[in-house]
């Protein structure tokens, strides 16, 4: 027996070494063994391993450790000790990998960094159920109340573009009214994913100098459900029908809005001689394909009319009567599909129309139209304007999933626009302004993961405008690094281009080119335990902005691309859903320093839509025993600059006749939600009563000032009413959303 043991000892070979990651950090618990044998060992806390084997000849040494790639190495066992040091690479997974978030707030069922969900939007007190209203509580967005749209980091509203399922939405907001901001057309509950990028957004999107709001519509509903809502301003109903095999669905909704009752109770500054009235309907269908893909269609139609009268700023006893009738349609068809071997296809088609019929009259106290030829230009206050716009888009994106999370995307898109404006002047004369463009773009980007802690996104976009007969090439790149404390840092750089606004384009062809902005963004973000902190530093350089001249009708028309500017600042965001039971709150702050020389600016100035400091506090508390949710928000912004620019014919340019800064903006809003059937487990329905009040304290708000043309009058542009009260009821049949409401602090 001893002889046998001695023989075996002499026939064994020692194999030892260390196991580390690519950063040379020792790895504990790794399994090292000879493949297809029982010989092996496990690494200790220093990454060391050692074992003996009686095997001889060529073999495979196998290494495995949870969270890391497997490793195999050929060895030749000839009886001599074998020392081998092994380095293995961390396995890159969606659960552990860093996410590139510089410039972007993301929310949705597939996003790790959820910031604002659909319920967050409708329960933000100051948002009034509007998507962009809720986004204004996030850093980067300005509190502009006299005009619709998103004003982001020193950019105009037209510099922010909105996309649904990858396709551009050209008329996301209702048509403008003088001095009044209109709301978005679309219901927040249409969307399951929201990405608000205040800069540095993906190469898949273009034609936006400042920001992109990217919305992803919902797929199949969980169950068949019907909904009903009624309030002091209107009523609506809808149905979403899920097929028996749960592979397709269809739905329709209709909403009617009339503000007559609300305006009767709350006096408005303007004389709404035509009460705002809206008819809105939409339809959709969803089809799940055999390979797990999804075909989605969404169609929308709305008609509305409103008329307002304001005292004419140039006279003592006349008034301006403005009314607008709008008809808007939007169609979006998208298809996403897995096409095998790691390839995915995303394609979309969209078509939309928008028609505005605007009539403006100068009237006396008896509401009779007045036409004066003196002073010169006064008669032009009487006009009719018809806008007829058509837009279409086709887009196709291919995506290839490579090793790990590495991904390649590329594609093309074509955008068609046809915008026609017909002006009818006081004397019956007419002229048309027609602008057509075919914009073709190609783009590509790749997500590249070096480790779970280091990732990069690089790409570029190329566009050609048939209108301007010019090309542009826009590189974009971003990086992210994850720290061990759940924090991460991201950096983004990109160049962005945009066509001139149609209203500034002359009827004759001019040598105009793309406006350009270059973004630099540095971000730190930490998310843990239902808390999120993020801060960003950004710098944006504007080049080739449009300068304007005045035509014979007083319109500003683009003349060249000699404009320029910059925007820079710091932003902070904190959200906490953990510290206080059943309470969710977030705080945001933005510092903005921006100036630009564009349009008719005589020199580089801060735009009148930009406030240096903005801040928001949003608080949501659900009291379960009372079946009630309490929501409050406080929005603050320092005063914005205002200017009176007057044309100097002698100098052939605009000069600054007056300037100042408005008072600070303050707005405390409050909303109350009551779920009367909370706790009734037998019900298959959802009911909530909503009461909201904006500007609870009645604080004075001045957005800007309007200047007279023919005298020295100056009038403050303010909200139509100090406060607005909303009372409504929402019912959903067939599915109980109560628990979702509680979980989201409704």
ZADREN-281323 format. One line per 3 residues: number of its first residue (from 1); for each residue x, y, z of C-alpha. Coordinates in steps of 0.1 Angstrom, whole numbers, plus 2048, in hexadecimal, padded with zeros to 3 digits. Layout:
// residues N
NUM = X:Y:Z | ...
//
This chain:
// residues 746
1 = 800:800:800 | 81C:818:809 | 82D:810:7E8
4 = 80E:818:7D5 | 809:839:7E7 | 82D:843:7E0
7 = 829:83A:7BB | 80A:850:7B8 | 81B:86E:7C9
10 = 837:86C:7B1 | 81E:86C:794 | 80C:88C:79D
13 = 811:8B0:78F | 80B:8D0:7A2 | 7F8:8EC:790
16 = 7F5:90E:7A1 | 7F3:933:79B | 7DB:951:79F
19 = 7BA:95C:791 | 7B4:981:78B | 79E:997:776
22 = 7AB:9AE:75A | 7B3:9C8:774 | 7CA:9AF:786
25 = 7B1:9AE:7A4 | 7B2:98B:7B5 | 792:977:7B0
28 = 785:960:7CC | 76F:941:7C7 | 77B:93A:7A3
31 = 77B:915:798 | 79B:909:787 | 79B:8E5:77A
34 = 7A7:8CE:75F | 78A:8C9:747 | 779:8A6:748
37 = 78B:89D:769 | 785:8A0:78E | 7A6:8B3:794
40 = 7A3:8D8:79D | 7A1:8F3:7B8 | 78F:913:7C3
43 = 7A1:934:7C6 | 7A6:944:7E9 | 7A1:968:7F3
46 = 7C2:972:7E2 | 7B8:960:7C2 | 7D1:944:7C8
49 = 7CA:920:7BE | 7DE:8FF:7C0 | 7D7:8DA:7B9
52 = 7E8:8BA:7AD | 7DE:8A3:791 | 7E9:881:784
55 = 7DF:88A:761 | 7FA:88C:746 | 7FB:899:722
58 = 7E7:8B5:712 | 7C8:8C1:725 | 7B2:8E0:728
61 = 7B4:8F4:748 | 791:902:74F | 788:921:763
64 = 765:92D:76E | 758:948:785 | 735:956:788
67 = 733:978:777 | 752:972:761 | 759:962:73F
70 = 765:93E:73F | 789:938:737 | 79B:91A:728
73 = 7C1:915:722 | 7D4:8F7:713 | 7EF:8E9:72A
76 = 807:8CC:726 | 80C:8B8:746 | 82E:8A6:746
79 = 834:8A2:76B | 843:8C4:772 | 831:8DF:787
82 = 81C:8F7:773 | 817:91B:77E | 7FD:92E:76B
85 = 7EE:950:772 | 7CC:955:763 | 7B9:975:75C
88 = 794:974:753 | 77C:98E:746 | 75D:999:759
91 = 73D:98D:748 | 72A:9AB:73B | 705:9A9:743
94 = 6E8:9C1:741 | 6E3:9BE:766 | 706:9C9:770
97 = 712:9DE:752 | 716:A03:754 | 6FC:A18:740
100 = 706:A37:72D | 6EE:A52:739 | 701:A73:733
103 = 6E6:A8C:729 | 6C9:A75:72D | 6AD:A6D:745
106 = 69E:A4B:73E | 67D:A3B:74A | 66C:A1B:73E
109 = 667:9F6:745 | 68A:9ED:737 | 69E:A0A:745
112 = 6B3:A06:764 | 6B3:A2B:76C | 68E:A32:76E
115 = 688:A57:775 | 665:A60:769 | 64A:A46:761
118 = 628:A4D:752 | 618:A4F:775 | 634:A66:780
121 = 62A:A7E:764 | 605:A7F:76B | 60A:A82:791
124 = 623:A9E:78F | 60E:ABB:79C | 61C:AD6:785
127 = 61B:AC1:766 | 5F5:AC1:761 | 5F8:A9F:751
130 = 60F:AAB:736 | 62F:A98:72D | 644:AB7:728
133 = 635:AC7:746 | 644:AAC:75C | 665:AAE:74A
136 = 668:AD2:754 | 66E:AC6:778 | 68E:AB6:76C
139 = 6AF:AC8:769 | 6B7:AD8:747 | 693:AE2:73E
142 = 688:B06:741 | 667:B12:750 | 65A:B25:732
145 = 634:B2C:735 | 62C:B42:717 | 636:B29:6FC
148 = 633:B03:6F8 | 650:AEB:6F4 | 66F:AE0:707
151 = 689:AFB:70C | 6A8:AE8:716 | 6CB:AF5:720
154 = 6C9:B16:70E | 6B8:B08:6EF | 697:B14:6DF
157 = 679:AFD:6DF | 67F:AF4:6BB | 6A1:AE7:6C4
160 = 691:ACB:6D8 | 681:AAF:6C3 | 668:A94:6CE
163 = 667:A70:6C1 | 64E:A55:6C4 | 65A:A31:6BD
166 = 678:A40:6AB | 665:A57:695 | 665:A7D:697
169 = 644:A8F:6A2 | 642:AB0:691 | 624:ABF:6A3
172 = 626:AAF:6C6 | 616:ACE:6D5 | 5F5:ADF:6CD
175 = 5F9:AFE:6B7 | 605:B1E:6C7 | 5F0:B3A:6D6
178 = 5FF:B5D:6DB | 610:B5E:6FD | 601:B3C:708
181 = 613:B1B:70A | 600:AFD:6FC | 603:AD9:709
184 = 60E:AB9:6F9 | 5F4:AA5:6E4 | 5FD:A82:6F1
187 = 5F2:A70:711 | 60F:A65:727 | 5FF:A42:72C
190 = 606:A3B:707 | 62B:A36:70F | 63F:A1C:722
193 = 661:A2B:71D | 66D:A4F:71F | 690:A5C:718
196 = 696:A82:71D | 6B8:A8A:70F | 6C2:AAE:717
199 = 6E1:AA9:701 | 6F8:A8F:6F2 | 6DC:A79:6E5
202 = 6E0:A5B:6CE | 6EA:A5D:6A9 | 6C9:A4B:6A1
205 = 6B9:A6D:6A5 | 6C0:A8F:695 | 6B4:AB2:68C
208 = 6B5:ABE:6B0 | 6D0:AD6:6BD | 6C7:AD3:6E1
211 = 6B2:AB5:6ED | 69F:A96:6E4 | 680:A88:6F5
214 = 67D:A63:6EA | 65C:A52:6F2 | 655:A2D:6EE
217 = 631:A22:6EC | 623:A05:6FF | 61F:9E2:6F1
220 = 602:9CA:6F8 | 5EC:9D3:716 | 5EB:9BA:733
223 = 5C6:9B5:72F | 5A8:9C3:71D | 59E:9E3:72D
226 = 587:A01:729 | 58C:A24:737 | 576:A41:73E
229 = 57F:A64:74A | 56B:A83:751 | 575:AA5:760
232 = 56A:AC9:761 | 57B:ACF:73F | 56F:AB0:72C
235 = 56A:A8B:729 | 579:A6D:717 | 577:A47:713
238 = 58B:A2B:704 | 591:A06:700 | 5AF:9EF:6FC
241 = 5A5:9CD:6F0 | 5BD:9B0:6F4 | 5B8:991:6DF
244 = 5B2:96F:6EE | 5D4:962:6E4 | 5E4:982:6F3
247 = 5F8:988:6D3 | 5E6:9A6:6C6 | 5D0:9C3:6D2
250 = 5BE:9E2:6C5 | 5B1:A01:6D6 | 59F:A22:6D1
253 = 59A:A41:6E6 | 587:A62:6E3 | 58A:A81:6F9
256 = 576:AA1:6F9 | 582:AC0:70A | 570:AE1:70F
259 = 57D:AFC:727 | 55D:B10:729 | 554:B05:74D
262 = 577:B09:75A | 57B:B2C:74B | 559:B36:75A
265 = 566:B2C:77C | 589:B3A:778 | 58C:B5C:768
268 = 5A5:B5E:74C | 5BA:B7C:743 | 5B3:B77:71E
271 = 590:B7A:70F | 58A:B57:702 | 56E:B60:6E9
274 = 571:B3D:6DB | 574:B25:6F8 | 590:B0B:6F3
277 = 580:AEB:6E6 | 591:ACB:6DC | 587:AAA:6CC
280 = 5A2:A8F:6CD | 5A1:A6A:6C3 | 5BB:A4F:6BD
283 = 5BD:A2B:6B3 | 5D8:A10:6B5 | 5DF:9EC:6AF
286 = 5FB:9D5:6BB | 606:9B3:6AC | 61F:99C:6BB
289 = 632:989:6A0 | 63D:965:6A1 | 661:96E:6A9
292 = 657:984:6C6 | 658:9A4:6B2 | 63D:9BF:6B4
295 = 62A:9D3:699 | 61A:9F2:6A7 | 603:A0D:698
298 = 5F7:A2D:6A8 | 5E1:A46:698 | 5D6:A68:6A5
301 = 5BD:A83:69B | 5B4:AA3:6AC | 5A0:AC2:6A4
304 = 59F:AE1:6BA | 595:B06:6B8 | 59B:B23:6CF
307 = 599:B49:6CD | 5A7:B64:6E4 | 5A6:B8A:6E6
310 = 5C0:BA0:6F5 | 5C3:BC6:6F7 | 5D7:BD3:6DA
313 = 5F8:BDE:6E8 | 5FB:BFA:6CE | 5DA:C0B:6D6
316 = 5C4:C16:6F2 | 5A2:C07:6EA | 5A8:BEC:6CF
319 = 5AE:BC7:6D3 | 5BD:BAA:6C0 | 5A6:B8D:6BA
322 = 5B9:B6D:6B2 | 5A9:B4B:6AA | 5B8:B2B:69E
325 = 5A8:B0A:691 | 5BF:AEC:690 | 5BC:ACA:681
328 = 5D8:AB1:688 | 5DE:A8D:67E | 5FB:A76:687
331 = 601:A51:67C | 61E:A3C:688 | 625:A18:67D
334 = 642:A05:68C | 650:9E2:68A | 66C:9D3:69F
337 = 677:9AF:698 | 693:996:6A0 | 6A0:98A:67E
340 = 6B9:970:68B | 6DE:96C:693 | 6DC:989:6AC
343 = 6CD:9A1:694 | 6AF:9B8:69B | 69B:9CE:684
346 = 689:9EE:68E | 676:A00:673 | 65B:A1C:673
349 = 645:A31:65D | 633:A50:668 | 61D:A6A:657
352 = 60D:A89:665 | 5FA:AA7:65B | 5F3:AC8:66C
355 = 5DC:AE4:660 | 5D8:B06:672 | 5BF:B20:668
358 = 5C8:B40:67A | 5B4:B61:678 | 5C0:B80:68A
361 = 5AB:BA0:68A | 5AF:BC3:699 | 58D:BCB:6A9
364 = 57D:BE8:6BB | 568:BE6:6DB | 54A:BDA:6C7
367 = 55E:BBC:6B9 | 55E:BCC:697 | 57C:BC7:680
370 = 591:BE6:67B | 5AA:BEC:65F | 5C2:C0A:662
373 = 5DC:C12:648 | 5EC:C2C:65F | 602:C28:672
376 = 614:C15:657 | 613:BF0:65D | 5F5:BF1:675
379 = 5DE:BE1:65B | 5F4:BC2:65B | 5E4:BB8:67D
382 = 5C8:BAB:668 | 5D2:B8B:657 | 5C9:B67:650
385 = 5E3:B4B:651 | 5DE:B28:646 | 5F9:B0E:64D
388 = 5F7:AEC:63C | 613:AD4:645 | 61A:AB1:63C
391 = 636:A9B:649 | 641:A77:643 | 65E:A62:64F
394 = 66C:A3F:648 | 687:A30:65E | 698:A0F:660
397 = 6B2:A04:67B | 6C6:9E4:67C | 6D5:9D8:69D
400 = 6EE:9BC:6A1 | 6F5:9AE:6C4 | 719:9A3:6C6
403 = 72D:993:6E1 | 722:99E:704 | 70D:9BE:703
406 = 720:9CC:6E5 | 708:9D8:6CB | 709:9E8:6A9
409 = 6EC:9FD:69B | 6EA:A0D:679 | 6CE:A19:662
412 = 6C0:A34:64C | 6A2:A4B:64D | 690:A63:636
415 = 67B:A81:641 | 664:A93:62A | 654:AB5:633
418 = 63D:ACC:620 | 632:AEB:631 | 61C:B05:620
421 = 612:B26:630 | 5F9:B3D:61F | 5F6:B61:62B
424 = 5D8:B76:623 | 5DD:B9B:62B | 5C4:BB6:635
427 = 5BF:BC0:611 | 5B8:B9C:605 | 5DA:B97:5F5
430 = 5EA:B75:5FB | 60C:B66:5F9 | 618:B42:5FF
433 = 637:B35:610 | 63E:B11:607 | 65B:AFE:616
436 = 663:ADA:60C | 67F:AC4:617 | 68B:AA1:613
439 = 6A4:A98:62F | 6B7:A78:62B | 6CD:A6A:648
442 = 6E3:A4D:64F | 6F0:A44:671 | 703:A2A:684
445 = 70E:A24:6A8 | 71D:A09:6BE | 71A:A01:6E3
448 = 73C:9F3:6EE | 741:9E4:710 | 765:9DF:71B
451 = 75A:9D2:73D | 73B:9D5:753 | 74A:9F6:75F
454 = 755:A06:73F | 740:A0C:720 | 740:A23:702
457 = 727:A2D:6E7 | 735:A3A:6C7 | 723:A44:6A7
460 = 71B:A5D:68E | 6FF:A6B:678 | 700:A79:655
463 = 6E3:A8E:645 | 6DB:A9E:624 | 6C1:AB9:620
466 = 6B2:ABD:5FD | 6A6:AE0:607 | 6C8:AED:610
469 = 6DB:AD5:5F9 | 6F4:ACF:615 | 703:AB2:629
472 = 70D:AAF:64D | 720:A95:660 | 71B:A93:686
475 = 732:A7D:69C | 726:A73:6BE | 738:A60:6DA
478 = 732:A59:6FF | 743:A46:71B | 739:A38:73D
481 = 74C:A2A:75B | 73B:A19:779 | 749:A1D:79B
484 = 746:A02:7B7 | 72F:A18:7CB | 712:A15:7B1
487 = 71D:A37:7A2 | 727:A3D:77F | 737:A59:76A
490 = 72E:A5F:746 | 73B:A77:72B | 72A:A7F:70A
493 = 735:A93:6EC | 722:A99:6CC | 71B:AB1:6AF
496 = 6F7:AB8:6A6 | 6E7:AC9:688 | 6C5:AD8:680
499 = 6B3:AE8:663 | 6A6:B0C:666 | 683:B11:673
502 = 66A:B14:656 | 65C:B35:662 | 67E:B45:65D
505 = 684:B37:63A | 680:B50:61E | 66C:B47:5FF
508 = 68B:B4B:5EA | 6A7:B32:5ED | 6C4:B3F:603
511 = 6E6:B30:60A | 6DC:B23:62C | 6EB:B05:63D
514 = 6E6:AF0:65D | 6E8:B00:67F | 701:AED:695
517 = 706:AE6:6BA | 722:AD3:6CB | 71B:AC3:6ED
520 = 733:ABA:709 | 723:AA9:727 | 732:A9A:747
523 = 71B:A88:75F | 71D:A75:780 | 700:A60:78B
526 = 6FA:A49:7A8 | 6DB:A33:7AC | 6D5:A1C:7C9
529 = 6B8:A11:7E0 | 69D:A26:7CE | 6B3:A45:7D0
532 = 6C3:A56:7B2 | 6DC:A73:7B1 | 6EA:A82:792
535 = 6FD:AA1:788 | 708:AAD:766 | 71F:AC8:759
538 = 719:AD2:734 | 726:AE9:71A | 715:AEF:6F9
541 = 724:B03:6DC | 70D:B12:6C1 | 71A:B19:69E
544 = 709:B23:67D | 6E9:B30:68E | 6D1:B43:678
547 = 6D2:B69:676 | 6B3:B7B:668 | 6A9:B9A:656
550 = 686:BAA:654 | 671:BA8:634 | 657:BC1:628
553 = 63C:BB1:63F | 651:BB3:65E | 659:B8E:65E
556 = 67C:B81:669 | 68B:B6C:64E | 6AC:B59:650
559 = 6C8:B6A:63D | 6E8:B56:646 | 6F8:B3E:65F
562 = 70F:B57:671 | 6FE:B53:693 | 710:B42:6B1
565 = 70C:B3C:6D6 | 713:B26:6F4 | 702:B16:712
568 = 713:B08:730 | 708:AFE:753 | 704:AE5:770
571 = 6E6:AD0:779 | 6DD:ABB:798 | 6C2:AA2:79D
574 = 6B8:A8D:7BC | 69B:A75:7C0 | 693:A61:7DF
577 = 678:A47:7E2 | 687:A35:800 | 68E:A4B:81D
580 = 66A:A54:826 | 64F:A39:826 | 636:A3D:809
583 = 646:A5E:7FF | 658:A66:7DF | 669:A87:7D7
586 = 683:A96:7BF | 697:AB6:7BE | 6A7:AC5:79F
589 = 6BC:AE3:79A | 6CC:AF3:77A | 6E4:B0F:775
592 = 6E5:B1C:751 | 6FD:B35:741 | 6F4:B3B:71D
595 = 6F7:B56:702 | 6F2:B56:6DD | 6F2:B6E:6BF
598 = 6D7:B62:6A7 | 6B7:B6D:695 | 6B6:B94:69A
601 = 6CC:B96:6B9 | 6E4:BB3:6B5 | 6FF:BA2:6C9
604 = 703:B83:6E0 | 6E7:B83:6FA | 6D6:B6B:712
607 = 6B6:B5F:701 | 696:B6A:711 | 68B:B46:718
610 = 6AA:B3E:72D | 6AA:B41:753 | 6CC:B3F:765
613 = 6BF:B2A:783 | 6A2:B11:783 | 697:AF9:79E
616 = 67B:AE1:7A5 | 66F:ACD:7C3 | 655:AB1:7BE
619 = 646:A9E:7DB | 62D:A81:7D9 | 61E:A70:7F8
622 = 605:A54:7F9 | 5F1:A4F:819 | 5E4:A2B:817
625 = 5CA:A2C:832 | 5BA:A4B:822 | 5BD:A3D:7FF
628 = 5CB:A5E:7F4 | 5EA:A6B:7E3 | 5F7:A8E:7E9
631 = 60E:A9E:7CF | 61F:AC0:7CF | 639:AD1:7BA
634 = 64B:AF2:7BD | 65C:B01:79E | 674:B1E:79F
637 = 687:B32:786 | 69A:B52:787 | 68E:B6F:771
640 = 693:B6C:74C | 6A1:B89:736 | 68A:B9C:71F
643 = 693:BB3:702 | 683:BCD:6EB | 695:BCA:6CA
646 = 68D:BE5:6B0 | 698:BE7:68D | 6AF:C05:685
649 = 6AC:C0D:660 | 6C9:C24:661 | 6E1:C0A:66F
652 = 6CE:BEE:65C | 6CD:BD8:67B | 6BA:BD2:69B
655 = 6C3:BE5:6BA | 6BB:BE0:6DF | 6A0:BFA:6E9
658 = 698:BEB:70B | 6A2:BCE:721 | 69C:BBF:743
661 = 697:BA0:758 | 675:B92:763 | 66D:B8A:787
664 = 675:B67:794 | 65D:B4B:78A | 64C:B38:7A7
667 = 631:B1E:7A5 | 624:B07:7C0 | 60C:AED:7B3
670 = 5F8:AD2:7C6 | 5E4:AB4:7BB | 5CF:A9B:7CF
673 = 5C6:A77:7C3 | 5AC:A62:7D4 | 5A7:A3C:7CD
676 = 585:A35:7DE | 586:A0F:7D7 | 5A9:A09:7E3
679 = 5AA:9E7:7F6 | 58C:9D8:7E3 | 59D:9B9:7D5
682 = 57E:9AD:7C2 | 57D:9CB:7AB | 58C:9C9:789
685 = 58D:9EE:783 | 5A0:A0D:78B | 591:A2E:797
688 = 5A3:A4E:7A1 | 597:A71:7A8 | 5AF:A8D:7A1
691 = 5AF:AB1:7AD | 5CC:AC8:7A4 | 5D3:AED:7A9
694 = 5EF:B00:799 | 601:B1E:7A8 | 5F0:B19:7CA
697 = 5FF:B38:7DA | 5F4:B4E:7BC | 617:B5B:7B7
700 = 61C:B75:79C | 62C:B67:77D | 63A:B7B:75F
703 = 648:B67:742 | 655:B84:72D | 649:BA6:71F
706 = 638:BAF:6FE | 641:BD0:6EE | 62C:BE6:6D8
709 = 635:BED:6B4 | 629:C10:6B0 | 62E:C1E:6D3
712 = 641:C18:6F4 | 627:C01:704 | 635:BE2:716
715 = 61E:BC7:724 | 627:BA9:73A | 620:B87:72C
718 = 610:B73:749 | 5FC:B53:74E | 5D7:B55:743
721 = 5CD:B50:768 | 5DF:B50:789 | 5D2:B2D:792
724 = 5C2:B10:780 | 5AD:AF5:791 | 5A7:AD3:782
727 = 58F:AB8:78E | 58C:A97:77C | 584:A72:77F
730 = 595:A55:76D | 587:A32:76B | 596:A12:75C
733 = 582:9F2:757 | 58F:9CF:753 | 5B0:9D5:765
736 = 5B8:9E2:788 | 5D5:9FB:788 | 5D1:A04:7AD
739 = 5F1:9F3:7B8 | 605:A03:79C | 5F7:A24:7A7
742 = 602:A1F:7CB | 625:A12:7C0 | 62A:A31:7AC
745 = 61E:A48:7C8 | 5FE:A53:7B6
//
